[in-house]
Amino acid sequence: MKAALYYSNNNIKIIEMEKPEIGPEELLVEVKACGICGSDVMEWYRVKTAPRVLGHEMTGKVVEVGENVENYVEGDRIFVSHHVPCNTCKWCLKGHHTVCDTLRSTNYYPGGFAEYVKIPPINVDRGVFLLPPEVSYDQGIFIEPLACVVRGQRHVRVSPGDTVLVIGSGVSGILHIKYAKAVGAEEVIAVDISDFKLKMAGKMGADYAFKATDNVPEKIKEVIGCGADVVIVTAPVYSAMKTAFHSVDRGGSVLFFAPLEAGETLPVEVWELWRNEITITTSYGGSPQDIEIALKMIRSRRIEVEDLITHRLPLTEAKKGFELASRGNDSLKVVLYP
């Protein structure tokens, strides 16, 4: 079978490898679509484990079923979560499934940028989700990224009537915009350095769109009279996080949805945060519960996702796909098809 082997954002090789053989408690899935995630092109993060086959926003069709698997049959259309929690450790029991050691060590093989993937027993047990007939393979690739958004916004408790500022208007940022609107946010403001992304954010629900080079805190006060109730940072840069602190209203919350590079630090003026009762929180990944919510939102069309796809490419053009996704100024979601 063919697979795209990642060395770096500019070095992707299409290779031939053996189609995986499954055991009695495993599934073999023919990949139908797989999106390139923002984390896939976060080079400092990915090159540490290169070369490898990436891809975790995957939908496909079951083509082989292990003899001990009872809940799935050949032909099932599915989304598969690449990371799954144990559900029994102290973190899972407290609701922090995405910091579970099991979640951080599980995956399917070799990765979604391949013609076939093998789903191990633990993922078969708690990471396989049937796609309803009304959810296409293309729509299904957004289940995982939307689940991450669902989890993040639960942490900052976006409520009806809130003003939400989203700094970074790529795929994650626009999903945050769409989800905030779906749960009742009154006004949503998008910020980015890219005119293309700001234009797309405006089309997909943002009430206001500001360039990151503007005086964003002042712009916000001009249009809503105060700071934002919730600020969500999806751009992994220091300037975005600094802007967040100056843009949040008293009693508001800041979500760091994207990280700085490992080792980087962020100076924080604790006095102002303390005085104004600002909540700072982070969010990593999505849990099975978040996935269920994301799937329901997509199925019900409360959130449209397919309009985020700007490029559809065969797996053999993975190098071009990574170039588009890493450049980001003229693309949103890039999807590869084995």
Order of alpha helices (4+ residues) and beta strands (2+ residues): beta-beta-beta-alpha-beta-beta-alpha-beta-alpha-beta-alpha-alpha-beta-alpha-beta-alpha-beta-alpha-beta-alpha-beta-alpha-beta-alpha-beta-alpha-beta
